[in-house]
Amino acid sequence: MTELQHIELQAEELEALRLADQEGLSQLDAAAQMQVSRQTFGNIVKRARAKVANCLVNGHALVLATDQDTPVQKGSAD
């Protein structure tokens, strides 16, 4: 079996996905919650969605970064 390529998702990218896609907030409201401009939020969520799509389409492993800059692999839900 081959080793999966790891794609790292930063904490701010995960939060942007949560606010936009799970909570359904507008970019303006989500940006306010993250205390960034709407443009910055748009860039963050665009980058995050591209990483998730890359993993799904190409079979890569999505890895969540921790505060210590050490990737932690996300396991299955409990």
mmCIF file of the N, C-alpha and C atoms, coordinates in Angstrom:
data_MODEL
# 
_entry.id   MODEL 
# 
loop_
_atom_site.group_PDB 
_atom_site.id 
_atom_site.type_symbol 
_atom_site.label_atom_id 
_atom_site.label_alt_id 
_atom_site.label_comp_id 
_atom_site.label_asym_id 
_atom_site.label_entity_id 
_atom_site.label_seq_id 
_atom_site.pdbx_PDB_ins_code 
_atom_site.Cartn_x 
_atom_site.Cartn_y 
_atom_site.Cartn_z 
_atom_site.occupancy 
_atom_site.B_iso_or_equiv 
_atom_site.pdbx_formal_charge 
_atom_site.auth_seq_id 
_atom_site.auth_comp_id 
_atom_site.auth_asym_id 
_atom_site.auth_atom_id 
_atom_site.pdbx_PDB_model_num 
ATOM 1   N N  . MET A 1 1  ? 0.848   -1.177 0.000  1.00 0.00 ? 1  MET A N  1 
ATOM 2   C CA . MET A 1 1  ? 0.000   0.000  0.000  1.00 0.00 ? 1  MET A CA 1 
ATOM 3   C C  . MET A 1 1  ? 0.892   1.239  0.000  1.00 0.00 ? 1  MET A C  1 
ATOM 4   N N  . THR A 1 2  ? 0.520   2.235  -0.767 1.00 0.00 ? 2  THR A N  1 
ATOM 5   C CA . THR A 1 2  ? 1.337   3.440  -0.860 1.00 0.00 ? 2  THR A CA 1 
ATOM 6   C C  . THR A 1 2  ? 1.000   4.418  0.259  1.00 0.00 ? 2  THR A C  1 
ATOM 7   N N  . GLU A 1 3  ? 1.990   5.232  0.588  1.00 0.00 ? 3  GLU A N  1 
ATOM 8   C CA . GLU A 1 3  ? 1.819   6.269  1.607  1.00 0.00 ? 3  GLU A CA 1 
ATOM 9   C C  . GLU A 1 3  ? 0.988   7.412  1.023  1.00 0.00 ? 3  GLU A C  1 
ATOM 10  N N  . LEU A 1 4  ? -0.012  7.866  1.775  1.00 0.00 ? 4  LEU A N  1 
ATOM 11  C CA . LEU A 1 4  ? -0.835  8.985  1.320  1.00 0.00 ? 4  LEU A CA 1 
ATOM 12  C C  . LEU A 1 4  ? -0.081  10.303 1.445  1.00 0.00 ? 4  LEU A C  1 
ATOM 13  N N  . GLN A 1 5  ? -0.286  11.167 0.485  1.00 0.00 ? 5  GLN A N  1 
ATOM 14  C CA . GLN A 1 5  ? 0.251   12.522 0.595  1.00 0.00 ? 5  GLN A CA 1 
ATOM 15  C C  . GLN A 1 5  ? -0.601  13.276 1.612  1.00 0.00 ? 5  GLN A C  1 
ATOM 16  N N  . HIS A 1 6  ? 0.042   13.999 2.522  1.00 0.00 ? 6  HIS A N  1 
ATOM 17  C CA . HIS A 1 6  ? -0.668  14.763 3.544  1.00 0.00 ? 6  HIS A CA 1 
ATOM 18  C C  . HIS A 1 6  ? -0.839  16.208 3.090  1.00 0.00 ? 6  HIS A C  1 
ATOM 19  N N  . ILE A 1 7  ? -2.049  16.709 3.215  1.00 0.00 ? 7  ILE A N  1 
ATOM 20  C CA . ILE A 1 7  ? -2.361  18.111 2.956  1.00 0.00 ? 7  ILE A CA 1 
ATOM 21  C C  . ILE A 1 7  ? -2.751  18.712 4.302  1.00 0.00 ? 7  ILE A C  1 
ATOM 22  N N  . GLU A 1 8  ? -2.033  19.755 4.713  1.00 0.00 ? 8  GLU A N  1 
ATOM 23  C CA . GLU A 1 8  ? -2.240  20.338 6.036  1.00 0.00 ? 8  GLU A CA 1 
ATOM 24  C C  . GLU A 1 8  ? -3.263  21.470 5.998  1.00 0.00 ? 8  GLU A C  1 
ATOM 25  N N  . LEU A 1 9  ? -4.265  21.371 6.870  1.00 0.00 ? 9  LEU A N  1 
ATOM 26  C CA . LEU A 1 9  ? -5.283  22.399 7.017  1.00 0.00 ? 9  LEU A CA 1 
ATOM 27  C C  . LEU A 1 9  ? -4.983  23.175 8.296  1.00 0.00 ? 9  LEU A C  1 
ATOM 28  N N  . GLN A 1 10 ? -4.749  24.470 8.163  1.00 0.00 ? 10 GLN A N  1 
ATOM 29  C CA . GLN A 1 10 ? -4.442  25.317 9.311  1.00 0.00 ? 10 GLN A CA 1 
ATOM 30  C C  . GLN A 1 10 ? -5.703  25.548 10.152 1.00 0.00 ? 10 GLN A C  1 
ATOM 31  N N  . ALA A 1 11 ? -5.515  25.893 11.428 1.00 0.00 ? 11 ALA A N  1 
ATOM 32  C CA . ALA A 1 11 ? -6.637  26.127 12.341 1.00 0.00 ? 11 ALA A CA 1 
ATOM 33  C C  . ALA A 1 11 ? -7.576  27.213 11.810 1.00 0.00 ? 11 ALA A C  1 
ATOM 34  N N  . GLU A 1 12 ? -7.028  28.284 11.251 1.00 0.00 ? 12 GLU A N  1 
ATOM 35  C CA . GLU A 1 12 ? -7.876  29.362 10.732 1.00 0.00 ? 12 GLU A CA 1 
ATOM 36  C C  . GLU A 1 12 ? -8.676  28.894 9.518  1.00 0.00 ? 12 GLU A C  1 
ATOM 37  N N  . GLU A 1 13 ? -8.135  27.976 8.743  1.00 0.00 ? 13 GLU A N  1 
ATOM 38  C CA . GLU A 1 13 ? -8.858  27.439 7.591  1.00 0.00 ? 13 GLU A CA 1 
ATOM 39  C C  . GLU A 1 13 ? -10.015 26.557 8.052  1.00 0.00 ? 13 GLU A C  1 
ATOM 40  N N  . LEU A 1 14 ? -9.780  25.750 9.073  1.00 0.00 ? 14 LEU A N  1 
ATOM 41  C CA . LEU A 1 14 ? -10.844 24.910 9.628  1.00 0.00 ? 14 LEU A CA 1 
ATOM 42  C C  . LEU A 1 14 ? -11.952 25.778 10.204 1.00 0.00 ? 14 LEU A C  1 
ATOM 43  N N  . GLU A 1 15 ? -11.589 26.825 10.923 1.00 0.00 ? 15 GLU A N  1 
ATOM 44  C CA . GLU A 1 15 ? -12.584 27.731 11.499 1.00 0.00 ? 15 GLU A CA 1 
ATOM 45  C C  . GLU A 1 15 ? -13.385 28.424 10.404 1.00 0.00 ? 15 GLU A C  1 
ATOM 46  N N  . ALA A 1 16 ? -12.740 28.824 9.337  1.00 0.00 ? 16 ALA A N  1 
ATOM 47  C CA . ALA A 1 16 ? -13.444 29.459 8.223  1.00 0.00 ? 16 ALA A CA 1 
ATOM 48  C C  . ALA A 1 16 ? -14.448 28.494 7.592  1.00 0.00 ? 16 ALA A C  1 
ATOM 49  N N  . LEU A 1 17 ? -14.055 27.241 7.412  1.00 0.00 ? 17 LEU A N  1 
ATOM 50  C CA . LEU A 1 17 ? -14.980 26.236 6.877  1.00 0.00 ? 17 LEU A CA 1 
ATOM 51  C C  . LEU A 1 17 ? -16.162 26.025 7.814  1.00 0.00 ? 17 LEU A C  1 
ATOM 52  N N  . ARG A 1 18 ? -15.883 25.977 9.104  1.00 0.00 ? 18 ARG A N  1 
ATOM 53  C CA . ARG A 1 18 ? -16.950 25.777 10.095 1.00 0.00 ? 18 ARG A CA 1 
ATOM 54  C C  . ARG A 1 18 ? -17.956 26.919 10.036 1.00 0.00 ? 18 ARG A C  1 
ATOM 55  N N  . LEU A 1 19 ? -17.456 28.138 10.039 1.00 0.00 ? 19 LEU A N  1 
ATOM 56  C CA . LEU A 1 19 ? -18.351 29.297 10.040 1.00 0.00 ? 19 LEU A CA 1 
ATOM 57  C C  . LEU A 1 19 ? -19.151 29.412 8.749  1.00 0.00 ? 19 LEU A C  1 
ATOM 58  N N  . ALA A 1 20 ? -18.492 29.226 7.614  1.00 0.00 ? 20 ALA A N  1 
ATOM 59  C CA . ALA A 1 20 ? -19.159 29.399 6.321  1.00 0.00 ? 20 ALA A CA 1 
ATOM 60  C C  . ALA A 1 20 ? -20.050 28.219 5.959  1.00 0.00 ? 20 ALA A C  1 
ATOM 61  N N  . ASP A 1 21 ? -19.525 27.014 6.098  1.00 0.00 ? 21 ASP A N  1 
ATOM 62  C CA . ASP A 1 21 ? -20.221 25.837 5.575  1.00 0.00 ? 21 ASP A CA 1 
ATOM 63  C C  . ASP A 1 21 ? -21.072 25.109 6.610  1.00 0.00 ? 21 ASP A C  1 
ATOM 64  N N  . GLN A 1 22 ? -20.623 25.045 7.845  1.00 0.00 ? 22 GLN A N  1 
ATOM 65  C CA . GLN A 1 22 ? -21.411 24.355 8.865  1.00 0.00 ? 22 GLN A CA 1 
ATOM 66  C C  . GLN A 1 22 ? -22.426 25.299 9.504  1.00 0.00 ? 22 GLN A C  1 
ATOM 67  N N  . GLU A 1 23 ? -21.982 26.509 9.860  1.00 0.00 ? 23 GLU A N  1 
ATOM 68  C CA . GLU A 1 23 ? -22.876 27.476 10.501 1.00 0.00 ? 23 GLU A CA 1 
ATOM 69  C C  . GLU A 1 23 ? -23.693 28.275 9.490  1.00 0.00 ? 23 GLU A C  1 
ATOM 70  N N  . GLY A 1 24 ? -23.236 28.323 8.242  1.00 0.00 ? 24 GLY A N  1 
ATOM 71  C CA . GLY A 1 24 ? -23.969 29.024 7.195  1.00 0.00 ? 24 GLY A CA 1 
ATOM 72  C C  . GLY A 1 24 ? -23.908 30.540 7.282  1.00 0.00 ? 24 GLY A C  1 
ATOM 73  N N  . LEU A 1 25 ? -22.871 31.072 7.922  1.00 0.00 ? 25 LEU A N  1 
ATOM 74  C CA . LEU A 1 25 ? -22.732 32.523 8.040  1.00 0.00 ? 25 LEU A CA 1 
ATOM 75  C C  . LEU A 1 25 ? -22.294 33.138 6.717  1.00 0.00 ? 25 LEU A C  1 
ATOM 76  N N  . SER A 1 26 ? -22.682 34.378 6.513  1.00 0.00 ? 26 SER A N  1 
ATOM 77  C CA . SER A 1 26 ? -22.180 35.117 5.355  1.00 0.00 ? 26 SER A CA 1 
ATOM 78  C C  . SER A 1 26 ? -20.695 35.384 5.562  1.00 0.00 ? 26 SER A C  1 
ATOM 79  N N  . GLN A 1 27 ? -20.003 35.702 4.480  1.00 0.00 ? 27 GLN A N  1 
ATOM 80  C CA . GLN A 1 27 ? -18.579 36.015 4.614  1.00 0.00 ? 27 GLN A CA 1 
ATOM 81  C C  . GLN A 1 27 ? -18.372 37.221 5.517  1.00 0.00 ? 27 GLN A C  1 
ATOM 82  N N  . LEU A 1 28 ? -19.259 38.186 5.453  1.00 0.00 ? 28 LEU A N  1 
ATOM 83  C CA . LEU A 1 28 ? -19.132 39.384 6.285  1.00 0.00 ? 28 LEU A CA 1 
ATOM 84  C C  . LEU A 1 28 ? -19.272 39.043 7.768  1.00 0.00 ? 28 LEU A C  1 
ATOM 85  N N  . ASP A 1 29 ? -20.283 38.237 8.118  1.00 0.00 ? 29 ASP A N  1 
ATOM 86  C CA . ASP A 1 29 ? -20.486 37.852 9.516  1.00 0.00 ? 29 ASP A CA 1 
ATOM 87  C C  . ASP A 1 29 ? -19.373 36.932 10.011 1.00 0.00 ? 29 ASP A C  1 
ATOM 88  N N  . ALA A 1 30 ? -18.957 36.000 9.177  1.00 0.00 ? 30 ALA A N  1 
ATOM 89  C CA . ALA A 1 30 ? -17.878 35.086 9.564  1.00 0.00 ? 30 ALA A CA 1 
ATOM 90  C C  . ALA A 1 30 ? -16.570 35.846 9.746  1.00 0.00 ? 30 ALA A C  1 
ATOM 91  N N  . ALA A 1 31 ? -16.308 36.802 8.878  1.00 0.00 ? 31 ALA A N  1 
ATOM 92  C CA . ALA A 1 31 ? -15.097 37.620 8.999  1.00 0.00 ? 31 ALA A CA 1 
ATOM 93  C C  . ALA A 1 31 ? -15.101 38.390 10.307 1.00 0.00 ? 31 ALA A C  1 
ATOM 94  N N  . ALA A 1 32 ? -16.248 38.916 10.685 1.00 0.00 ? 32 ALA A N  1 
ATOM 95  C CA . ALA A 1 32 ? -16.351 39.648 11.949 1.00 0.00 ? 32 ALA A CA 1 
ATOM 96  C C  . ALA A 1 32 ? -16.055 38.732 13.130 1.00 0.00 ? 32 ALA A C  1 
ATOM 97  N N  . GLN A 1 33 ? -16.560 37.505 13.088 1.00 0.00 ? 33 GLN A N  1 
ATOM 98  C CA . GLN A 1 33 ? -16.291 36.551 14.174 1.00 0.00 ? 33 GLN A CA 1 
ATOM 99  C C  . GLN A 1 33 ? -14.815 36.202 14.260 1.00 0.00 ? 33 GLN A C  1 
ATOM 100 N N  . MET A 1 34 ? -14.148 36.115 13.116 1.00 0.00 ? 34 MET A N  1 
ATOM 101 C CA . MET A 1 34 ? -12.719 35.786 13.107 1.00 0.00 ? 34 MET A CA 1 
ATOM 102 C C  . MET A 1 34 ? -11.837 37.026 13.266 1.00 0.00 ? 34 MET A C  1 
ATOM 103 N N  . GLN A 1 35 ? -12.466 38.186 13.295 1.00 0.00 ? 35 GLN A N  1 
ATOM 104 C CA . GLN A 1 35 ? -11.763 39.462 13.443 1.00 0.00 ? 35 GLN A CA 1 
ATOM 105 C C  . GLN A 1 35 ? -10.751 39.697 12.316 1.00 0.00 ? 35 GLN A C  1 
ATOM 106 N N  . VAL A 1 36 ? -11.214 39.437 11.090 1.00 0.00 ? 36 VAL A N  1 
ATOM 107 C CA . VAL A 1 36 ? -10.431 39.701 9.882  1.00 0.00 ? 36 VAL A CA 1 
ATOM 108 C C  . VAL A 1 36 ? -11.342 40.431 8.902  1.00 0.00 ? 36 VAL A C  1 
ATOM 109 N N  . SER A 1 37 ? -10.755 40.990 7.857  1.00 0.00 ? 37 SER A N  1 
ATOM 110 C CA . SER A 1 37 ? -11.572 41.650 6.835  1.00 0.00 ? 37 SER A CA 1 
ATOM 111 C C  . SER A 1 37 ? -12.334 40.598 6.030  1.00 0.00 ? 37 SER A C  1 
ATOM 112 N N  . ARG A 1 38 ? -13.390 41.046 5.342  1.00 0.00 ? 38 ARG A N  1 
ATOM 113 C CA . ARG A 1 38 ? -14.155 40.129 4.507  1.00 0.00 ? 38 ARG A CA 1 
ATOM 114 C C  . ARG A 1 38 ? -13.280 39.545 3.409  1.00 0.00 ? 38 ARG A C  1 
ATOM 115 N N  . GLN A 1 39 ? -12.407 40.360 2.842  1.00 0.00 ? 39 GLN A N  1 
ATOM 116 C CA . GLN A 1 39 ? -11.496 39.889 1.794  1.00 0.00 ? 39 GLN A CA 1 
ATOM 117 C C  . GLN A 1 39 ? -10.564 38.809 2.330  1.00 0.00 ? 39 GLN A C  1 
ATOM 118 N N  . THR A 1 40 ? -10.011 39.029 3.511  1.00 0.00 ? 40 THR A N  1 
ATOM 119 C CA . THR A 1 40 ? -9.118  38.035 4.118  1.00 0.00 ? 40 THR A CA 1 
ATOM 120 C C  . THR A 1 40 ? -9.875  36.747 4.400  1.00 0.00 ? 40 THR A C  1 
ATOM 121 N N  . PHE A 1 41 ? -11.092 36.870 4.933  1.00 0.00 ? 41 PHE A N  1 
ATOM 122 C CA . PHE A 1 41 ? -11.897 35.671 5.184  1.00 0.00 ? 41 PHE A CA 1 
ATOM 123 C C  . PHE A 1 41 ? -12.135 34.912 3.886  1.00 0.00 ? 41 PHE A C  1 
ATOM 124 N N  . GLY A 1 42 ? -12.492 35.633 2.829  1.00 0.00 ? 42 GLY A N  1 
ATOM 125 C CA . GLY A 1 42 ? -12.720 34.993 1.535  1.00 0.00 ? 42 GLY A CA 1 
ATOM 126 C C  . GLY A 1 42 ? -11.501 34.241 1.042  1.00 0.00 ? 42 GLY A C  1 
ATOM 127 N N  . ASN A 1 43 ? -10.332 34.822 1.225  1.00 0.00 ? 43 ASN A N  1 
ATOM 128 C CA . ASN A 1 43 ? -9.090  34.149 0.823  1.00 0.00 ? 43 ASN A CA 1 
ATOM 129 C C  . ASN A 1 43 ? -8.842  32.895 1.652  1.00 0.00 ? 43 ASN A C  1 
ATOM 130 N N  . ILE A 1 44 ? -9.101  32.978 2.961  1.00 0.00 ? 44 ILE A N  1 
ATOM 131 C CA . ILE A 1 44 ? -8.883  31.827 3.850  1.00 0.00 ? 44 ILE A CA 1 
ATOM 132 C C  . ILE A 1 44 ? -9.814  30.683 3.478  1.00 0.00 ? 44 ILE A C  1 
ATOM 133 N N  . VAL A 1 45 ? -11.107 30.976 3.320  1.00 0.00 ? 45 VAL A N  1 
ATOM 134 C CA . VAL A 1 45 ? -12.073 29.914 3.028  1.00 0.00 ? 45 VAL A CA 1 
ATOM 135 C C  . VAL A 1 45 ? -11.847 29.338 1.626  1.00 0.00 ? 45 VAL A C  1 
ATOM 136 N N  . LYS A 1 46 ? -11.427 30.165 0.682  1.00 0.00 ? 46 LYS A N  1 
ATOM 137 C CA . LYS A 1 46 ? -11.117 29.667 -0.670 1.00 0.00 ? 46 LYS A CA 1 
ATOM 138 C C  . LYS A 1 46 ? -9.953  28.682 -0.619 1.00 0.00 ? 46 LYS A C  1 
ATOM 139 N N  . ARG A 1 47 ? -8.910  29.035 0.131  1.00 0.00 ? 47 ARG A N  1 
ATOM 140 C CA . ARG A 1 47 ? -7.737  28.165 0.280  1.00 0.00 ? 47 ARG A CA 1 
ATOM 141 C C  . ARG A 1 47 ? -8.131  26.850 0.971  1.00 0.00 ? 47 ARG A C  1 
ATOM 142 N N  . ALA A 1 48 ? -8.963  26.949 2.010  1.00 0.00 ? 48 ALA A N  1 
ATOM 143 C CA . ALA A 1 48 ? -9.392  25.756 2.743  1.00 0.00 ? 48 ALA A CA 1 
ATOM 144 C C  . ALA A 1 48 ? -10.216 24.826 1.853  1.00 0.00 ? 48 ALA A C  1 
ATOM 145 N N  . ARG A 1 49 ? -11.144 25.386 1.118  1.00 0.00 ? 49 ARG A N  1 
ATOM 146 C CA . ARG A 1 49 ? -11.986 24.567 0.232  1.00 0.00 ? 49 ARG A CA 1 
ATOM 147 C C  . ARG A 1 49 ? -11.153 23.892 -0.854 1.00 0.00 ? 49 ARG A C  1 
ATOM 148 N N  . ALA A 1 50 ? -10.151 24.586 -1.361 1.00 0.00 ? 50 ALA A N  1 
ATOM 149 C CA . ALA A 1 50 ? -9.275  23.997 -2.375 1.00 0.00 ? 50 ALA A CA 1 
ATOM 150 C C  . ALA A 1 50 ? -8.510  22.809 -1.800 1.00 0.00 ? 50 ALA A C  1 
ATOM 151 N N  . LYS A 1 51 ? -8.047  22.928 -0.565 1.00 0.00 ? 51 LYS A N  1 
ATOM 152 C CA . LYS A 1 51 ? -7.322  21.824 0.073  1.00 0.00 ? 51 LYS A CA 1 
ATOM 153 C C  . LYS A 1 51 ? -8.233  20.620 0.288  1.00 0.00 ? 51 LYS A C  1 
ATOM 154 N N  . VAL A 1 52 ? -9.457  20.863 0.771  1.00 0.00 ? 52 VAL A N  1 
ATOM 155 C CA . VAL A 1 52 ? -10.405 19.770 1.001  1.00 0.00 ? 52 VAL A CA 1 
ATOM 156 C C  . VAL A 1 52 ? -10.759 19.096 -0.323 1.00 0.00 ? 52 VAL A C  1 
ATOM 157 N N  . ALA A 1 53 ? -11.024 19.880 -1.346 1.00 0.00 ? 53 ALA A N  1 
ATOM 158 C CA . ALA A 1 53 ? -11.345 19.314 -2.659 1.00 0.00 ? 53 ALA A CA 1 
ATOM 159 C C  . ALA A 1 53 ? -10.185 18.491 -3.203 1.00 0.00 ? 53 ALA A C  1 
ATOM 160 N N  . ASN A 1 54 ? -8.971  18.980 -3.048 1.00 0.00 ? 54 ASN A N  1 
ATOM 161 C CA . ASN A 1 54 ? -7.781  18.253 -3.492 1.00 0.00 ? 54 ASN A CA 1 
ATOM 162 C C  . ASN A 1 54 ? -7.708  16.885 -2.813 1.00 0.00 ? 54 ASN A C  1 
ATOM 163 N N  . CYS A 1 55 ? -7.962  16.859 -1.517 1.00 0.00 ? 55 CYS A N  1 
ATOM 164 C CA . CYS A 1 55 ? -7.910  15.592 -0.783 1.00 0.00 ? 55 CYS A CA 1 
ATOM 165 C C  . CYS A 1 55 ? -8.992  14.628 -1.261 1.00 0.00 ? 55 CYS A C  1 
ATOM 166 N N  . LEU A 1 56 ? -10.195 15.127 -1.443 1.00 0.00 ? 56 LEU A N  1 
ATOM 167 C CA . LEU A 1 56 ? -11.296 14.268 -1.879 1.00 0.00 ? 56 LEU A CA 1 
ATOM 168 C C  . LEU A 1 56 ? -11.084 13.734 -3.287 1.00 0.00 ? 56 LEU A C  1 
ATOM 169 N N  . VAL A 1 57 ? -10.687 14.591 -4.192 1.00 0.00 ? 57 VAL A N  1 
ATOM 170 C CA . VAL A 1 57 ? -10.542 14.209 -5.598 1.00 0.00 ? 57 VAL A CA 1 
ATOM 171 C C  . VAL A 1 57 ? -9.330  13.314 -5.822 1.00 0.00 ? 57 VAL A C  1 
ATOM 172 N N  . ASN A 1 58 ? -8.229  13.614 -5.134 1.00 0.00 ? 58 ASN A N  1 
ATOM 173 C CA . ASN A 1 58 ? -6.975  12.907 -5.387 1.00 0.00 ? 58 ASN A CA 1 
ATOM 174 C C  . ASN A 1 58 ? -6.608  11.865 -4.339 1.00 0.00 ? 58 ASN A C  1 
ATOM 175 N N  . GLY A 1 59 ? -7.469  11.674 -3.340 1.00 0.00 ? 59 GLY A N  1 
ATOM 176 C CA . GLY A 1 59 ? -7.229  10.642 -2.337 1.00 0.00 ? 59 GLY A CA 1 
ATOM 177 C C  . GLY A 1 59 ? -6.104  10.948 -1.372 1.00 0.00 ? 59 GLY A C  1 
ATOM 178 N N  . HIS A 1 60 ? -5.870  12.225 -1.087 1.00 0.00 ? 60 HIS A N  1 
ATOM 179 C CA . HIS A 1 60 ? -4.832  12.608 -0.131 1.00 0.00 ? 60 HIS A CA 1 
ATOM 180 C C  . HIS A 1 60 ? -5.402  12.617 1.284  1.00 0.00 ? 60 HIS A C  1 
ATOM 181 N N  . ALA A 1 61 ? -4.522  12.585 2.273  1.00 0.00 ? 61 ALA A N  1 
ATOM 182 C CA . ALA A 1 61 ? -4.928  12.647 3.676  1.00 0.00 ? 61 ALA A CA 1 
ATOM 183 C C  . ALA A 1 61 ? -5.003  14.105 4.112  1.00 0.00 ? 61 ALA A C  1 
ATOM 184 N N  . LEU A 1 62 ? -6.129  14.486 4.717  1.00 0.00 ? 62 LEU A N  1 
ATOM 185 C CA . LEU A 1 62 ? -6.279  15.831 5.262  1.00 0.00 ? 62 LEU A CA 1 
ATOM 186 C C  . LEU A 1 62 ? -5.780  15.810 6.701  1.00 0.00 ? 62 LEU A C  1 
ATOM 187 N N  . VAL A 1 63 ? -4.825  16.672 6.993  1.00 0.00 ? 63 VAL A N  1 
ATOM 188 C CA . VAL A 1 63 ? -4.182  16.705 8.305  1.00 0.00 ? 63 VAL A CA 1 
ATOM 189 C C  . VAL A 1 63 ? -4.453  18.064 8.930  1.00 0.00 ? 63 VAL A C  1 
ATOM 190 N N  . LEU A 1 64 ? -4.882  18.054 10.196 1.00 0.00 ? 64 LEU A N  1 
ATOM 191 C CA . LEU A 1 64 ? -5.143  19.301 10.903 1.00 0.00 ? 64 LEU A CA 1 
ATOM 192 C C  . LEU A 1 64 ? -3.908  19.732 11.662 1.00 0.00 ? 64 LEU A C  1 
ATOM 193 N N  . ALA A 1 65 ? -3.504  20.973 11.469 1.00 0.00 ? 65 ALA A N  1 
ATOM 194 C CA . ALA A 1 65 ? -2.327  21.502 12.160 1.00 0.00 ? 65 ALA A CA 1 
ATOM 195 C C  . ALA A 1 65 ? -2.712  21.899 13.579 1.00 0.00 ? 65 ALA A C  1 
ATOM 196 N N  . THR A 1 66 ? -1.797  21.695 14.513 1.00 0.00 ? 66 THR A N  1 
ATOM 197 C CA . THR A 1 66 ? -2.014  22.114 15.893 1.00 0.00 ? 66 THR A CA 1 
ATOM 198 C C  . THR A 1 66 ? -1.291  23.425 16.136 1.00 0.00 ? 66 THR A C  1 
ATOM 199 N N  . ASP A 1 67 ? -1.485  23.989 17.314 1.00 0.00 ? 67 ASP A N  1 
ATOM 200 C CA . ASP A 1 67 ? -0.811  25.241 17.672 1.00 0.00 ? 67 ASP A CA 1 
ATOM 201 C C  . ASP A 1 67 ? 0.698   25.085 17.686 1.00 0.00 ? 67 ASP A C  1 
ATOM 202 N N  . GLN A 1 68 ? 1.188   23.885 17.895 1.00 0.00 ? 68 GLN A N  1 
ATOM 203 C CA . GLN A 1 68 ? 2.626   23.640 17.953 1.00 0.00 ? 68 GLN A CA 1 
ATOM 204 C C  . GLN A 1 68 ? 3.222   23.383 16.571 1.00 0.00 ? 68 GLN A C  1 
ATOM 205 N N  . ASP A 1 69 ? 2.441   23.634 15.512 1.00 0.00 ? 69 ASP A N  1 
ATOM 206 C CA . ASP A 1 69 ? 2.887   23.410 14.134 1.00 0.00 ? 69 ASP A CA 1 
ATOM 207 C C  . ASP A 1 69 ? 3.219   21.953 13.855 1.00 0.00 ? 69 ASP A C  1 
ATOM 208 N N  . THR A 1 70 ? 2.634   21.055 14.627 1.00 0.00 ? 70 THR A N  1 
ATOM 209 C CA . THR A 1 70 ? 2.814   19.632 14.411 1.00 0.00 ? 70 THR A CA 1 
ATOM 210 C C  . THR A 1 70 ? 1.506   19.081 13.873 1.00 0.00 ? 70 THR A C  1 
ATOM 211 N N  . PRO A 1 71 ? 1.492   18.528 12.670 1.00 0.00 ? 71 PRO A N  1 
ATOM 212 C CA . PRO A 1 71 ? 0.243   18.009 12.124 1.00 0.00 ? 71 PRO A CA 1 
ATOM 213 C C  . PRO A 1 71 ? -0.313  16.871 12.969 1.00 0.00 ? 71 PRO A C  1 
ATOM 214 N N  . VAL A 1 72 ? -1.627  16.880 13.139 1.00 0.00 ? 72 VAL A N  1 
ATOM 215 C CA . VAL A 1 72 ? -2.323  15.813 13.840 1.00 0.00 ? 72 VAL A CA 1 
ATOM 216 C C  . VAL A 1 72 ? -3.353  15.266 12.874 1.00 0.00 ? 72 VAL A C  1 
ATOM 217 N N  . GLN A 1 73 ? -3.308  13.974 12.653 1.00 0.00 ? 73 GLN A N  1 
ATOM 218 C CA . GLN A 1 73 ? -4.229  13.370 11.709 1.00 0.00 ? 73 GLN A CA 1 
ATOM 219 C C  . GLN A 1 73 ? -5.587  13.225 12.361 1.00 0.00 ? 73 GLN A C  1 
ATOM 220 N N  . LYS A 1 74 ? -6.623  13.646 11.670 1.00 0.00 ? 74 LYS A N  1 
ATOM 221 C CA . LYS A 1 74 ? -7.985  13.565 12.171 1.00 0.00 ? 74 LYS A CA 1 
ATOM 222 C C  . LYS A 1 74 ? -8.487  12.153 11.960 1.00 0.00 ? 74 LYS A C  1 
ATOM 223 N N  . GLY A 1 75 ? -8.928  11.511 13.055 1.00 0.00 ? 75 GLY A N  1 
ATOM 224 C CA . GLY A 1 75 ? -9.456  10.156 12.984 1.00 0.00 ? 75 GLY A CA 1 
ATOM 225 C C  . GLY A 1 75 ? -10.935 10.165 12.671 1.00 0.00 ? 75 GLY A C  1 
ATOM 226 N N  . SER A 1 76 ? -11.555 9.019  12.761 1.00 0.00 ? 76 SER A N  1 
ATOM 227 C CA . SER A 1 76 ? -12.981 8.926  12.495 1.00 0.00 ? 76 SER A CA 1 
ATOM 228 C C  . SER A 1 76 ? -13.763 9.506  13.665 1.00 0.00 ? 76 SER A C  1 
ATOM 229 N N  . ALA A 1 77 ? -14.984 9.919  13.390 1.00 0.00 ? 77 ALA A N  1 
ATOM 230 C CA . ALA A 1 77 ? -15.833 10.501 14.432 1.00 0.00 ? 77 ALA A CA 1 
ATOM 231 C C  . ALA A 1 77 ? -16.233 9.428  15.433 1.00 0.00 ? 77 ALA A C  1 
ATOM 232 N N  . ASP A 1 78 ? -16.391 9.862  16.677 1.00 0.00 ? 78 ASP A N  1 
ATOM 233 C CA . ASP A 1 78 ? -16.803 8.916  17.732 1.00 0.00 ? 78 ASP A CA 1 
ATOM 234 C C  . ASP A 1 78 ? -18.270 8.640  17.691 1.00 0.00 ? 78 ASP A C  1 
# 
